[in-house]
Amino acid sequence: MNLRQQALKGVLWSAIQNWGTQVISFLVFFVLARLLEPKAFGLVALAGVFFSFMELFLGQGFANALVQRDELEPEHLDTAFWINLSIGGTLMAIAIAFAAPIANWFDQPQLAPILQWMSPSFLLAALSDVQQTLFRRQLAFKALSMRSLVATFIGGLVGVIMALLGLGVWSLVGQRLSNALAGVLVLWWASEWRPGLKVSLRHAKELFSFGISIMGSQILTFFVLRADDFLVGKFLGAVELGYYTIAYRVLIMITQLLYTTTNQVVLPTFSRLQQEPERMRRGLYNATQLSSLISLPLCFGMAALAPELVLGLFGEQWLPSVTTMQVLAFVGPMQLSQGIISSAITALGKPNWNLKVNFLNALASVVAFSLAVQWGIVAVAAGRVLSGYFVAPIRVGMLRRLLSIKLTTYFYQFATPLVASLGMVVSIMGAKYLLIDWLNWQALLAVCIVLSAGVYSLILWLIDPQLVREALEMARSILSRKKRNIK
């Protein structure tokens, strides 16, 4: 199997993993949003900010270092595993010890026991990191897909049962822990690798020298992605954070469906093309165009149909999330395209370049959020959009210098999907204007979804029929491989 076939197969299984887990988790989220109050989601979101930050020190960038290396020795794997496990235990102890002070600082005393009960997630993450990395390195995403699907289903089942039993916020805690535990068990069952005792200082230094820039970028990315949650929770309270979480959760579902699917495959694939810049350029253009074909209509459609989506999915109690969701929709396509560029830069051996631009992104985001939070969650969402588009051209410039891409060719990849998406939005708004007095929101939502899919496809065909044929051919290729794999 050549690299292109491996990449296509990787895309297939990565898509199964991400689409499957996102569908399951969103169905669970849908049920829990109707059973729990906004404050419950706000409290767990606050705990999530703390855990997301601490987990950055767990991996130390070792995962990408292991994927990127041409030659991998047993000492690399054993060293990474035992270092991660040691740090996981330390982080668990820190979470237990400092839970009360953190809760007091947020003026949310209910947060302390939540932090303490969620602390074992550090150990569970450390136990699965190396096995997960090995599957990524080999483009063997089938095992990762099965692991994610099983873990998400078990976690969701536990969460829903606990919510139905009236356990409130603890249902979200139980969902997270059971998800993590099931993921570890499935991954260890699927993996043949087991940790040995070949721990080496030299190999640790090799991994750390590459991973330190990755970890630095991840820390800065954390401030880009989670500083808004932190500031909203601190200054506006858990209820407002709950509304913000719902709005952002829909965007995350869309972007992760595409971002994780493509980037899990982009980094290892591009890493193998380091010495073939022309093939890498073509791969970059293709990945960018394919992702924009899906991300632009999904995000624009989410903005146009936000009132109906929130009402239908979550109920009237979540209507304050609508405007925030509409604003956040405009950051989705940018995040996806920037993620592809970031993976390409890392694959070319320049993670420190990503570190520099992520520092600027983090600085711009924190400043924007800090200024905007006094005007509420809609202003914070606008700050996220503006800061993202402010920094995006810098990363594009870095890639141009590294890979000698043509800017006109690169930006052309967005042109056709953008025009078709704008036409689709016009059709949605027209249908809502004409039919809002005649149909209830359920029927109106159904009509708009069907209409938008038809209009988007028609405009794509009229503007670039060759692109449509190529996309259909790729889909047929992936589906035919899926059938052969099943057989």
ZAVOGU-369415 format. One line per 8 residues: their letters; for each residue x, y, z of C-alpha. Coordinates in nm, 4 decimals. Layout:
! residues N
A	X,Y,Z ~ ...
! end
This chain:
! residues 487
MNLRQQAL	0.0000,0.0000,0.0000 ~ 0.1538,0.3327,-0.1083 ~ 0.1496,0.6539,0.0924 ~ -0.1545,0.7972,-0.0895 ~ -0.3536,0.4803,-0.0222 ~ -0.2440,0.4813,0.3414 ~ -0.3477,0.8452,0.3729 ~ -0.6884,0.7781,0.2164
KGVLWSAI	-0.7434,0.4848,0.4485 ~ -0.6319,0.7022,0.7381 ~ -0.8793,0.9712,0.6382 ~ -1.1548,0.7105,0.6224 ~ -1.0951,0.5694,0.9696 ~ -1.0191,0.9104,1.1161 ~ -1.3505,1.0324,0.9741 ~ -1.5324,0.7304,1.1194
QNWGTQVI	-1.3725,0.8020,1.4552 ~ -1.4464,1.1714,1.4629 ~ -1.7880,1.1708,1.2992 ~ -1.8961,0.8709,1.5044 ~ -1.7738,1.0066,1.8358 ~ -1.9079,1.3534,1.7626 ~ -2.2512,1.2173,1.6720 ~ -2.2623,1.0071,1.9901
SFLVFFVL	-2.1286,1.2853,2.2115 ~ -2.3635,1.5396,2.0575 ~ -2.6641,1.3149,2.1139 ~ -2.5539,1.2761,2.4755 ~ -2.4965,1.6503,2.4997 ~ -2.8445,1.7083,2.3561 ~ -3.0028,1.4860,2.6219 ~ -2.7977,1.6314,2.9081
ARLLEPKA	-2.8732,1.9897,2.8003 ~ -3.2427,1.9160,2.8450 ~ -3.1918,1.7451,3.1829 ~ -2.9404,1.9806,3.3465 ~ -2.9308,2.3492,3.4293 ~ -2.6887,2.5976,3.2629 ~ -2.4929,2.6282,3.5889 ~ -2.3987,2.2585,3.5796
FGLVALAG	-2.2396,2.3020,3.2388 ~ -2.0680,2.6198,3.3582 ~ -1.9120,2.4474,3.6607 ~ -1.7774,2.1570,3.4567 ~ -1.6522,2.4017,3.1923 ~ -1.4583,2.5845,3.4660 ~ -1.3101,2.2539,3.5821 ~ -1.2302,2.1771,3.2196
VFFSFMEL	-1.0252,2.4955,3.1907 ~ -0.8042,2.3840,3.4799 ~ -0.7667,2.0265,3.3537 ~ -0.6995,2.1283,2.9941 ~ -0.4181,2.3549,3.1094 ~ -0.2578,2.0984,3.3405 ~ -0.2777,1.8219,3.0785 ~ -0.0510,2.0277,2.8533
FLGQGFAN	0.2367,1.9459,3.0887 ~ 0.1495,1.5777,3.0709 ~ 0.2422,1.5124,2.7089 ~ 0.5320,1.7609,2.6839 ~ 0.5006,1.7435,2.3063 ~ 0.6302,1.3851,2.3110 ~ 0.3436,1.2565,2.0955 ~ 0.4276,1.4743,1.7949
ALVQRDEL	0.7991,1.4129,1.8520 ~ 0.7395,1.0371,1.8295 ~ 0.5282,1.0777,1.5150 ~ 0.7773,1.3080,1.3415 ~ 1.0967,1.1065,1.4021 ~ 1.2277,0.9030,1.1074 ~ 1.3807,0.6373,1.3336 ~ 1.2193,0.5270,1.6579
EPEHLDTA	1.3948,0.3143,1.9197 ~ 1.2357,0.1203,2.2108 ~ 1.4002,0.3612,2.4540 ~ 1.2020,0.6511,2.3053 ~ 0.8734,0.4763,2.3840 ~ 0.9612,0.3518,2.7334 ~ 1.1051,0.6868,2.8327 ~ 0.8005,0.8770,2.7092
FWINLSIG	0.5620,0.6394,2.8884 ~ 0.7232,0.6488,3.2323 ~ 0.7826,1.0228,3.2257 ~ 0.4176,1.0800,3.1317 ~ 0.2934,0.8434,3.4030 ~ 0.5052,1.0153,3.6679 ~ 0.3796,1.3566,3.5656 ~ 0.0202,1.2271,3.5572
GTLMAIAI	0.0451,1.1168,3.9198 ~ 0.1948,1.4503,4.0196 ~ -0.0811,1.6444,3.8455 ~ -0.3451,1.4305,4.0150 ~ -0.1978,1.5161,4.3561 ~ -0.1867,1.8871,4.2687 ~ -0.5511,1.8849,4.1605 ~ -0.6605,1.7243,4.4879
AFAAPIAN	-0.4493,1.9571,4.7026 ~ -0.5404,2.2848,4.5339 ~ -0.9074,2.2189,4.4530 ~ -1.0415,2.4294,4.7404 ~ -0.8232,2.7391,4.6753 ~ -0.9132,2.7296,4.3055 ~ -1.2839,2.7028,4.3855 ~ -1.2596,2.9933,4.6298
WFDQPQLA	-1.0810,3.2093,4.3749 ~ -1.3680,3.1573,4.1291 ~ -1.6158,3.2114,4.4153 ~ -1.7704,2.8737,4.3276 ~ -1.7418,2.6406,4.6345 ~ -1.9168,2.3589,4.4425 ~ -1.6155,2.3465,4.2111 ~ -1.3746,2.1942,4.4706
PILQWMSP	-1.5191,1.8379,4.4885 ~ -1.5639,1.8377,4.1112 ~ -1.1928,1.9069,4.0631 ~ -1.0976,1.6369,4.3127 ~ -1.3154,1.3664,4.1597 ~ -1.1992,1.4490,3.8083 ~ -0.8293,1.4325,3.9043 ~ -0.7803,1.0618,3.8058
SFLLAALS	-0.8227,1.1708,3.4433 ~ -0.4554,1.2754,3.4486 ~ -0.3406,0.9188,3.5152 ~ -0.5810,0.7763,3.2589 ~ -0.4523,1.0155,2.9923 ~ -0.0905,0.9218,3.0711 ~ -0.1670,0.5503,3.0374 ~ -0.2870,0.5804,2.6772
DVQQTLFR	-0.0641,0.8486,2.5269 ~ 0.2153,0.6310,2.3815 ~ -0.0141,0.3622,2.2382 ~ -0.2270,0.6273,2.0731 ~ 0.0831,0.7897,1.9262 ~ 0.2074,0.4605,1.7796 ~ -0.1228,0.4056,1.5980 ~ -0.1060,0.7613,1.4596
RQLAFKAL	0.2526,0.7110,1.3434 ~ 0.1532,0.3974,1.1528 ~ -0.1570,0.5674,1.0057 ~ -0.3478,0.2847,1.1773 ~ -0.6582,0.4793,1.2668 ~ -0.8933,0.1798,1.2818 ~ -0.7930,0.0970,1.6398 ~ -0.8166,0.4619,1.7411
SMRSLVAT	-1.1615,0.4819,1.5850 ~ -1.2910,0.1806,1.7735 ~ -1.1410,0.3096,2.0964 ~ -1.3059,0.6504,2.0618 ~ -1.6444,0.5105,1.9632 ~ -1.6582,0.2599,2.2498 ~ -1.5309,0.5085,2.5079 ~ -1.7671,0.7849,2.3962
FIGGLVGV	-2.0652,0.5510,2.4024 ~ -1.9850,0.4162,2.7507 ~ -1.9159,0.7647,2.8873 ~ -2.2359,0.8995,2.7377 ~ -2.4415,0.6105,2.8719 ~ -2.3057,0.6617,3.2237 ~ -2.3680,1.0371,3.2046 ~ -2.7275,1.0043,3.0859
IMALLGLG	-2.8129,0.7383,3.3454 ~ -2.6689,0.9538,3.6238 ~ -2.8632,1.2580,3.4982 ~ -3.1876,1.0602,3.4884 ~ -3.1196,0.9546,3.8472 ~ -3.1095,1.3220,3.9415 ~ -2.7354,1.3456,4.0123 ~ -2.7036,1.6818,3.8363
VWSLVGQR	-2.3515,1.8073,3.7731 ~ -2.2049,1.4726,3.8819 ~ -2.3452,1.3147,3.5694 ~ -2.0993,1.5251,3.3679 ~ -1.8132,1.4200,3.5962 ~ -1.9101,1.0549,3.5659 ~ -1.9330,1.0874,3.1893 ~ -1.5775,1.2203,3.1655
LSNALAGV	-1.4177,0.9617,3.3944 ~ -1.5948,0.6600,3.2450 ~ -1.5069,0.7807,2.8955 ~ -1.1379,0.8052,2.9870 ~ -1.1288,0.4663,3.1638 ~ -1.3017,0.2843,2.8783 ~ -1.0632,0.4479,2.6296 ~ -0.7579,0.3209,2.8187
LVLWWASE	-0.8916,-0.0355,2.8415 ~ -0.9790,-0.0553,2.4706 ~ -0.6492,0.0966,2.3596 ~ -0.4385,-0.1415,2.5701 ~ -0.6417,-0.4337,2.4400 ~ -0.5818,-0.3282,2.0768 ~ -0.2114,-0.2411,2.1112 ~ 0.0683,-0.4987,2.1104
WRPGLKVS	0.3170,-0.2569,2.2647 ~ 0.3789,-0.2754,2.6370 ~ 0.6091,-0.0475,2.8359 ~ 0.9503,-0.1809,2.9312 ~ 1.2133,-0.0398,3.1624 ~ 1.4515,0.1009,2.8985 ~ 1.4398,0.4556,3.0291 ~ 1.7194,0.6683,2.8854
LRHAKELF	1.8250,1.0242,2.9621 ~ 1.9651,1.0627,2.6104 ~ 1.6367,0.9603,2.4494 ~ 1.4442,1.1858,2.6868 ~ 1.6597,1.4789,2.5743 ~ 1.5987,1.3923,2.2066 ~ 1.2225,1.3903,2.2560 ~ 1.2230,1.6956,2.4750
SFGISIMG	1.4373,1.9013,2.2349 ~ 1.1682,1.8612,1.9680 ~ 0.8699,1.8449,2.2004 ~ 0.9466,2.1598,2.3998 ~ 0.8378,2.3803,2.1098 ~ 0.5267,2.1678,2.0620 ~ 0.4422,2.1980,2.4311 ~ 0.5058,2.5711,2.4222
SQILTFFV	0.2740,2.6053,2.1232 ~ 0.0100,2.3954,2.2996 ~ 0.0304,2.6125,2.6114 ~ -0.0130,2.9257,2.4023 ~ -0.2935,2.7612,2.2048 ~ -0.4634,2.6881,2.5363 ~ -0.4831,3.0605,2.6081 ~ -0.6234,3.1131,2.2592
LRADDFLV	-0.8907,2.8448,2.3017 ~ -0.9736,2.8585,2.6735 ~ -0.8941,3.2084,2.8039 ~ -1.2472,3.3134,2.7108 ~ -1.3963,3.0354,2.9270 ~ -1.1711,3.1390,3.2145 ~ -1.2631,3.5080,3.1952 ~ -1.6346,3.4472,3.1423
GKFLGAVE	-1.6430,3.2104,3.4395 ~ -1.4471,3.4480,3.6603 ~ -1.6242,3.7750,3.5802 ~ -1.9680,3.6751,3.4467 ~ -2.0389,3.3598,3.6476 ~ -2.1178,2.9921,3.5890 ~ -2.4601,3.0544,3.4297 ~ -2.3224,3.2842,3.1573
LGYYTIAY	-2.0399,3.0370,3.1024 ~ -2.3042,2.7694,3.0562 ~ -2.4664,2.9719,2.7765 ~ -2.1268,3.0382,2.6206 ~ -2.0374,2.6689,2.6455 ~ -2.3506,2.5653,2.4576 ~ -2.2805,2.8148,2.1784 ~ -1.9166,2.7123,2.1510
RVLIMITQ	-1.9992,2.3398,2.1779 ~ -2.1821,2.3406,1.8450 ~ -1.8879,2.5130,1.6752 ~ -1.6423,2.2692,1.8335 ~ -1.8480,1.9770,1.7083 ~ -1.8272,2.1070,1.3513 ~ -1.4599,2.2047,1.3589 ~ -1.3441,1.8883,1.5346
LLYTTTNQ	-1.5278,1.6730,1.2850 ~ -1.3070,1.8252,1.0174 ~ -0.9973,1.9475,1.2032 ~ -0.9202,1.6232,1.3847 ~ -1.0078,1.4086,1.0842 ~ -0.7688,1.5943,0.8540 ~ -0.4910,1.6847,1.0978 ~ -0.4539,1.3361,1.2408
VVLPTFSR	-0.3595,1.2311,0.8885 ~ -0.1910,1.5531,0.7700 ~ 0.0992,1.5496,1.0177 ~ 0.2204,1.1906,0.9611 ~ 0.1558,1.2157,0.5855 ~ 0.3369,1.5467,0.5449 ~ 0.6194,1.4190,0.7678 ~ 0.6871,1.1507,0.5069
LQQEPERM	0.6966,1.4135,0.2322 ~ 0.9578,1.6390,0.3947 ~ 1.2000,1.5793,0.1087 ~ 0.9367,1.6139,-0.1676 ~ 0.8200,1.9779,-0.1574 ~ 0.6163,1.9618,-0.4794 ~ 0.4063,1.6685,-0.3570 ~ 0.3689,1.8383,-0.0218
RRGLYNAT	0.2436,2.1589,-0.1858 ~ -0.0158,1.9643,-0.3835 ~ -0.1222,1.7840,-0.0660 ~ -0.1577,2.1153,0.1151 ~ -0.3749,2.2654,-0.1581 ~ -0.5918,1.9537,-0.1751 ~ -0.6364,1.9348,0.2036 ~ -0.7233,2.3054,0.2201
QLSSLISL	-0.9782,2.2877,-0.0586 ~ -1.1393,1.9684,0.0671 ~ -1.1749,2.1059,0.4202 ~ -1.3186,2.4365,0.2992 ~ -1.5734,2.2541,0.0834 ~ -1.7252,2.1230,0.4044 ~ -1.6356,2.3771,0.6749 ~ -1.7606,2.6913,0.4988
PLCFGMAA	-2.1188,2.5746,0.4305 ~ -2.1477,2.4086,0.7724 ~ -2.0358,2.7182,0.9645 ~ -2.2284,2.9664,0.7496 ~ -2.5358,2.7467,0.7707 ~ -2.4998,2.7281,1.1489 ~ -2.4996,3.1089,1.1673 ~ -2.8073,3.1405,0.9469
LAPELVLG	-3.0066,2.8715,1.1315 ~ -2.8825,2.9331,1.4862 ~ -3.2234,3.0325,1.6368 ~ -3.3955,2.7230,1.5027 ~ -3.1028,2.4948,1.5962 ~ -3.0830,2.6133,1.9561 ~ -3.4589,2.5989,2.0058 ~ -3.4876,2.2557,1.8488
LFGEQWLP	-3.1807,2.0935,2.0002 ~ -3.1616,2.2400,2.3494 ~ -3.4887,2.4149,2.4270 ~ -3.5985,2.7659,2.5167 ~ -3.3774,2.7913,2.8268 ~ -3.0724,2.8107,2.5962 ~ -3.1963,3.0872,2.3617 ~ -2.9488,3.3413,2.5134
SVTTMQVL	-2.6788,3.1390,2.3344 ~ -2.8076,3.2192,1.9828 ~ -2.6244,3.5436,1.9040 ~ -2.3012,3.4111,2.0523 ~ -2.3278,3.1034,1.8309 ~ -2.3810,3.3178,1.5205 ~ -2.0700,3.5246,1.5925 ~ -1.8520,3.2214,1.6701
AFVGPMQL	-1.9493,3.0539,1.3420 ~ -1.7140,3.2825,1.1511 ~ -1.4045,3.1524,1.3275 ~ -1.4571,2.7869,1.2286 ~ -1.3170,2.7807,0.8722 ~ -1.0163,2.9893,0.9783 ~ -0.9307,2.7540,1.2646 ~ -0.9402,2.4546,1.0322
SQGIISSA	-0.7193,2.6060,0.7617 ~ -0.4723,2.7346,1.0223 ~ -0.4565,2.3883,1.1783 ~ -0.3565,2.2360,0.8443 ~ -0.0819,2.4969,0.7995 ~ 0.0403,2.4415,1.1550 ~ 0.0709,2.0653,1.0919 ~ 0.2625,2.1316,0.7700
ITALGKPN	0.5069,2.3605,0.9515 ~ 0.5600,2.0980,1.2227 ~ 0.6112,1.8262,0.9610 ~ 0.8823,2.0406,0.8019 ~ 1.0707,2.0368,1.1313 ~ 0.9930,2.3928,1.2434 ~ 0.7688,2.3607,1.5513 ~ 0.9440,2.6646,1.6974
WNLKVNFL	0.7902,2.8734,1.4190 ~ 0.4463,2.7672,1.5356 ~ 0.5526,2.8594,1.8876 ~ 0.6235,3.2167,1.7780 ~ 0.2960,3.2706,1.5965 ~ 0.1030,3.1011,1.8767 ~ 0.2564,3.3470,2.1204 ~ 0.1198,3.6345,1.9124
NALASVVA	-0.2155,3.4587,1.8838 ~ -0.2334,3.3999,2.2591 ~ -0.1416,3.7611,2.3329 ~ -0.4002,3.8967,2.0886 ~ -0.6698,3.6619,2.2206 ~ -0.6135,3.7353,2.5895 ~ -0.6113,4.1104,2.5242 ~ -0.9299,4.0856,2.3144
FSLAVQWG	-1.1102,3.8700,2.5723 ~ -1.0023,4.0899,2.8628 ~ -1.1335,4.4014,2.6923 ~ -1.4559,4.2384,2.5706 ~ -1.5695,4.0473,2.8813 ~ -1.7201,4.3599,3.0413 ~ -1.9776,4.3715,2.7583 ~ -2.0874,4.0080,2.7876
IVAVAAGR	-2.0463,3.6774,2.6077 ~ -2.1345,3.8094,2.2595 ~ -1.8488,4.0602,2.2807 ~ -1.6128,3.7841,2.3967 ~ -1.7137,3.5772,2.0930 ~ -1.6436,3.8750,1.8660 ~ -1.3016,3.9116,2.0302 ~ -1.2236,3.5496,1.9439
VLSGYFVA	-1.3125,3.6037,1.5781 ~ -1.1164,3.9284,1.5397 ~ -0.8022,3.8041,1.7134 ~ -0.8024,3.4863,1.5036 ~ -0.8186,3.6667,1.1720 ~ -0.5580,3.9184,1.2902 ~ -0.2931,3.6464,1.3370 ~ -0.3870,3.4103,1.0500
PIRVGMLR	-0.1857,3.5900,0.7735 ~ 0.1352,3.5501,0.9749 ~ 0.1169,3.1702,0.9703 ~ 0.0382,3.1752,0.5974 ~ 0.3504,3.3875,0.5438 ~ 0.5603,3.1372,0.7374 ~ 0.4387,2.8511,0.5218 ~ 0.5098,3.0508,0.2077
RLLSIKLT	0.8702,3.0945,0.3212 ~ 0.9106,2.7268,0.4130 ~ 0.7310,2.5606,0.1230 ~ 0.7309,2.8324,-0.1455 ~ 0.3549,2.8182,-0.1915 ~ 0.1871,3.0627,-0.4290 ~ -0.0537,3.2827,-0.2359 ~ -0.2908,3.3155,-0.5314
TYFYQFAT	-0.3071,2.9375,-0.5663 ~ -0.3536,2.8892,-0.1927 ~ -0.6356,3.1421,-0.1524 ~ -0.8033,3.0189,-0.4699 ~ -0.8796,2.6960,-0.2821 ~ -1.1355,2.8921,-0.0772 ~ -1.2983,3.0828,-0.3646 ~ -1.5512,2.8338,-0.4989
PLVASLGM	-1.6712,2.7045,-0.1579 ~ -1.7021,3.0637,-0.0329 ~ -1.9170,3.1802,-0.3250 ~ -2.1377,2.8717,-0.3006 ~ -2.1735,2.9145,0.0775 ~ -2.2778,3.2791,0.0434 ~ -2.5373,3.1806,-0.2154 ~ -2.6607,2.9127,0.0203
VVSIMGAK	-2.7014,3.1665,0.3050 ~ -2.9018,3.3959,0.0782 ~ -3.1370,3.1073,-0.0045 ~ -3.1790,3.0249,0.3670 ~ -3.2580,3.3821,0.4642 ~ -3.5008,3.4144,0.1748 ~ -3.6818,3.0956,0.2734 ~ -3.7064,3.2069,0.6368
YLLIDWLN	-3.8460,3.5454,0.5321 ~ -4.1088,3.3937,0.3037 ~ -4.2126,3.0921,0.5126 ~ -4.1772,3.2025,0.8752 ~ -4.5483,3.2884,0.9026 ~ -4.6577,2.9649,0.7359 ~ -4.4455,2.6933,0.8982 ~ -4.3534,2.6024,1.2542
WQALLAVC	-3.9855,2.6033,1.3416 ~ -3.9434,2.2268,1.2900 ~ -4.0797,2.2353,0.9356 ~ -3.8924,2.5573,0.8578 ~ -3.5644,2.4053,0.9754 ~ -3.6176,2.0946,0.7624 ~ -3.7028,2.3005,0.4526 ~ -3.3996,2.5243,0.4997
IVLSAGVY	-3.1599,2.2314,0.5423 ~ -3.2824,2.0582,0.2277 ~ -3.2862,2.3844,0.0321 ~ -2.9358,2.4838,0.1459 ~ -2.7876,2.1464,0.0459 ~ -2.9452,2.1716,-0.2982 ~ -2.8444,2.5326,-0.3586 ~ -2.4866,2.4767,-0.2407
SLILWLID	-2.4421,2.1708,-0.4632 ~ -2.5949,2.3485,-0.7627 ~ -2.3696,2.6551,-0.7302 ~ -2.0615,2.4337,-0.6925 ~ -2.1542,2.2480,-1.0093 ~ -2.2174,2.5673,-1.2056 ~ -1.8906,2.7322,-1.0967 ~ -1.6488,2.4374,-1.0963
PQLVREAL	-1.7903,2.1070,-1.2224 ~ -1.4400,1.9568,-1.2276 ~ -1.4048,2.0144,-0.8553 ~ -1.7370,1.8399,-0.7924 ~ -1.6271,1.5425,-1.0041 ~ -1.2961,1.5191,-0.8161 ~ -1.4738,1.5315,-0.4798 ~ -1.7179,1.2608,-0.5879
EMARSILS	-1.4326,1.0470,-0.7194 ~ -1.2479,1.0796,-0.3893 ~ -1.5640,0.9866,-0.2001 ~ -1.6136,0.6808,-0.4227 ~ -1.2508,0.5812,-0.3698 ~ -1.2831,0.6038,0.0077 ~ -1.6142,0.4159,0.0105 ~ -1.4780,0.1386,-0.2123
RKKRNIK	-1.1843,0.0962,0.0247 ~ -1.4255,0.0821,0.3145 ~ -1.6232,-0.1982,0.1481 ~ -1.3032,-0.3947,0.0789 ~ -1.1919,-0.3481,0.4398 ~ -1.5277,-0.4770,0.5655 ~ -1.5028,-0.7812,0.3413
! end
